[in-house]
Amino acid sequence: MRATVVHDLQGNIASVAVSPPDSGVMYLTPGPGQLVTEIAARALPADSEVAAIRAGMSALIETHRVDLSVTEARVLNKADATA
């Protein structure tokens, strides 16, 4: 599963949209001072019920951030991040 996230310049995730690997990418509109990044959504349950995916999306927002220090964006667990 892939995810498109809206985040600020510190990597804090504001919103998430998910799409299966074989479909088009969901598009989100960022607000002022926000960026949109497509990420691999390994933390989200694949082939699950909608409620489980929504819960996973909420957990991703609460517990992860986008790592902007690398060429290819990735998400980090907030508890493991030192920045």
PETA-V813122 format. One line per field, one symbol per residue. psi: psi as a letter, one per 30 degrees, with the letter a starting at -180 (. if undefined). A space follows every 10 residues. Layout:
# PETA-V813122
psi: ???
This chain:
# PETA-V813122
psi: klkkkklaff gkkelkklkl fgllkkkkjl akgllkkklk iffkkkhlle eeeeeeeeee eefllkjgfl ekklkkkeff kf.
